[in-house]
Amino acid sequence: MTYPMREPTFLILTALADEPRHGYGLITEVDGLSDGRVALKPGTLYGALDRLADDGLVARDREEVVDGRLRRYYRITPDGERALRAETERMRRHVEAATAKLRGLGGIAPAPRTAVGFA
């Protein structure tokens, strides 16, 4: 995995951090995590999932058929969790540095946002 992580990769891993999800569930969760800024299309999502699986960061969890359609669920792997934690820590350090610089300008620094609130 190369660092820094691209935003869609970070958001996909974040979406999988609490539970396995299928494609539409991932698209919806990433949309919510990004406040609508990152809108994954199915082709983009599945290409990213294939790459993340090749890198050992996600794995297929299970499949089920719902209304005649196959749902494939993905989960984050231990390597994916380590990569997500490392990237979150890297971004946290950047937020702290920026906050300190903003305080130095004499203005009120913005409240720190969660890791998924990066631009």
N, C-alpha and C positions, 0 to 999 in steps of 0.2 A: 504494500500500500504506500502510495506516495503522499507526502504531506506538504502543504496543507491539503486537507480533504476538500473536494468540491462540495458545494452546498447540497446538491441533491443526494450525494452519497451520505453525507452527515445526517440529513433528514431521514433517509431510508433506514439507516442504522438506528437512529433515535426512535423511529416509529416501531421498530422491531424489539426495542429494549425491554418493553414490559410484557409483550405477548406475541406469539406467532400471528401473522396476518396474511390474508390472501390479497391478490392484486388490487381489487377495488378498495379493500380496506386500507391498503398502503397508500393508494392515491388520495383517499379521503383524509387519512391521518397526516400525511405530508402537507396537504393543503391547509389543514388546521394549524399545524406546527409553524408554518411559514406565514400565517395570516393571509393566505391566498396568493402570495408572491411566487411560489413554486407550484406550478400546475403540471404534474407529470402526465404524459400521454401513455397509454398501455405499451406501445412499442418501445418507448424510452425506458419505462420502468422495467420491462422484462429484459431488455438489453443490459441495464444496470445490474439487475439481479443475477444475470448470467455471469457478468464480470465479477461481482462480489462473491458469488459461489466459487468461481475459478480461483479467487484470491483466498478462499477459505473463511470469509467474513460472515457469510450467511449460508444456510443449508435449507433444503426442502424439509418441511416438517411433516406434512401429510397432504392427502388429497381427498376430496369428497365431491359428490355430485349433488347439486342443488338446482332444482327445476330443469333438469336435463343438461346442465352446464357443469363442467369440471372446475372446481376451485382448488388451486394449488396454494398451500400455505407455506410460508417461509419463516424461519427463526434466525435470530442472531446466534453466532457461534461464540465460543470462548475467545477466539482470536478477534472476532468482530467486536466483542465487548471491550477487549483491551484496546483496540484501535479507536473505538468511540471514546473511551475514557481518556486516552492520550490526546485526542483532538480536542476534547472538551477542556482539558487542562491547558493546552496550548492557547486556546481562544480565551480562557479565563485570564491568563496572564496578560494577553493583549488588552482585554477590557480594563483590567486594573491599571495598566500603564496609561491608557487613554484617559481614564477617569482622573488619575493623578495629574496629568497634563492639563486637563480642563479645569481642575481646581486651581492650578497655577495661574490660569488666566484671570482669576479673580471672580469669575462667575460661579454660579451654582452648577455643580456637575450633575448630569442626569443620573437618575437612579439606575444602578446596574440591571441589565436585562438578563434573562436566562440565556443559556448557551445557544439556543436555537434562534435567538433574536439578532443574529449578526446580519450584516448587509452583504 
